[in-house]
Amino acid sequence: MLWDGLGGLGRFFIVIGLLFVAFGLVLVLLERFPQIPLGRLPGDIRIERENVRFYFPLVTSLILSVIATILWSLISSLRK
């Protein structure tokens, strides 16, 4: 019974690892396509002073969250 739980935990970590790899690939690909303005959208907060830089990609975070939610819904509906 203990091994069943560990097998499930192992699969969980494999899925999490694959998600990190996929996210990393997306970030690398976004660098190659500068015409996609993620991170520089209107509504992203950017404050630059003499010795301080503050950046909070608010709108970019919202858009990525909506995309992730849609993908998660599609994947979960396919699993049923």
SEMARMAR-536408 format. One record per residue (C-alpha): residue number from 1; residue in three letters; y, x, z negated. Coordinates in Angstrom, 1 decimal. Each point is the difference from the previous one (the first is absolute). Layout:
REM SEMARMAR-536408
ATOM   k   r     yy     xx     zz
ATOM NUM ALA      Y      X      Z
...
REM end
This chain:
REM SEMARMAR-536408
ATOM   k   r     yy     xx     zz
ATOM   1 MET    0.0    0.0    0.0
ATOM   2 LEU    2.4    2.9   -0.7
ATOM   3 TRP   -0.6    1.5    3.4
ATOM   4 ASP    0.9   -3.3    1.8
ATOM   5 GLY    3.4    0.2   -1.6
ATOM   6 LEU    0.5    3.6    0.9
ATOM   7 GLY   -1.1   -0.7    3.6
ATOM   8 GLY    2.7   -2.7    0.2
ATOM   9 LEU    2.5    2.4   -1.5
ATOM  10 GLY   -1.0    2.7    2.5
ATOM  11 ARG    0.6   -2.4    2.9
ATOM  12 PHE    3.3   -1.0   -1.5
ATOM  13 PHE    1.1    3.7   -0.1
ATOM  14 ILE   -1.2    0.5    3.6
ATOM  15 VAL    2.1   -3.0    1.1
ATOM  16 ILE    3.0    1.2   -1.9
ATOM  17 GLY   -0.4    3.5    1.6
ATOM  18 LEU   -0.2   -1.5    3.5
ATOM  19 LEU    3.2   -2.0   -0.7
ATOM  20 PHE    1.8    3.2   -1.1
ATOM  21 VAL   -1.2    1.7    3.2
ATOM  22 ALA    1.2   -2.9    2.2
ATOM  23 PHE    3.4   -0.1   -1.8
ATOM  24 GLY    0.3    3.8    0.5
ATOM  25 LEU   -0.8   -0.4    3.7
ATOM  26 VAL    2.6   -2.8    0.4
ATOM  27 LEU    2.6    2.3   -1.6
ATOM  28 VAL   -0.8    2.9    2.3
ATOM  29 LEU    0.2   -2.3    3.0
ATOM  30 LEU    3.3   -1.5   -1.1
ATOM  31 GLU    1.5    3.5    0.0
ATOM  32 ARG   -0.9    0.4    3.7
ATOM  33 PHE    1.8   -3.2    0.9
ATOM  34 PRO    3.5    0.3   -1.3
ATOM  35 GLN    1.1   -3.2    1.9
ATOM  36 ILE   -1.8   -2.0   -2.8
ATOM  37 PRO    2.7   -0.2   -2.6
ATOM  38 LEU   -2.2   -0.5   -3.1
ATOM  39 GLY    1.9    1.5   -2.9
ATOM  40 ARG    3.3   -0.3    1.7
ATOM  41 LEU    0.3   -3.8    0.3
ATOM  42 PRO    3.2   -2.0   -1.0
ATOM  43 GLY   -0.5   -0.9   -3.6
ATOM  44 ASP   -1.6    3.3   -1.0
ATOM  45 ILE    2.1    1.4   -2.9
ATOM  46 ARG    1.3    3.5    0.5
ATOM  47 ILE    2.5    1.7   -2.2
ATOM  48 GLU    1.1    3.6    0.5
ATOM  49 ARG    2.4    1.8   -2.2
ATOM  50 GLU    0.8    3.6   -0.6
ATOM  51 ASN   -3.1    1.0   -1.9
ATOM  52 VAL   -2.0   -3.3    0.0
ATOM  53 ARG   -1.9   -1.8    2.6
ATOM  54 PHE   -1.5   -3.4   -0.7
ATOM  55 TYR   -2.1   -1.8    2.6
ATOM  56 PHE   -1.9   -3.3   -0.5
ATOM  57 PRO   -1.5   -1.5    3.2
ATOM  58 LEU    0.2   -3.6   -1.1
ATOM  59 VAL   -0.3   -1.8    3.4
ATOM  60 THR   -2.6    2.5    1.2
ATOM  61 SER   -2.1   -0.7   -3.1
ATOM  62 LEU    0.3   -3.7    0.5
ATOM  63 ILE   -1.1    0.2    3.7
ATOM  64 LEU   -3.0    2.3   -0.9
ATOM  65 SER   -1.0   -2.4   -2.8
ATOM  66 VAL    0.0   -2.9    2.4
ATOM  67 ILE   -2.1    1.9    2.5
ATOM  68 ALA   -2.4    1.1   -2.6
ATOM  69 THR   -0.4   -3.5   -1.3
ATOM  70 ILE   -0.7   -1.4    3.4
ATOM  71 LEU   -2.6    2.8    0.7
ATOM  72 TRP   -1.6   -0.6   -3.4
ATOM  73 SER   -0.2   -3.8    0.7
ATOM  74 LEU   -1.6    0.7    3.4
ATOM  75 ILE   -2.5    2.4   -1.5
ATOM  76 SER   -0.9   -2.3   -2.8
ATOM  77 SER   -0.4   -3.0    2.3
ATOM  78 LEU   -2.4    2.0    2.2
ATOM  79 ARG   -2.1    1.0   -2.9
ATOM  80 LYS   -0.8   -3.7   -0.9
REM end
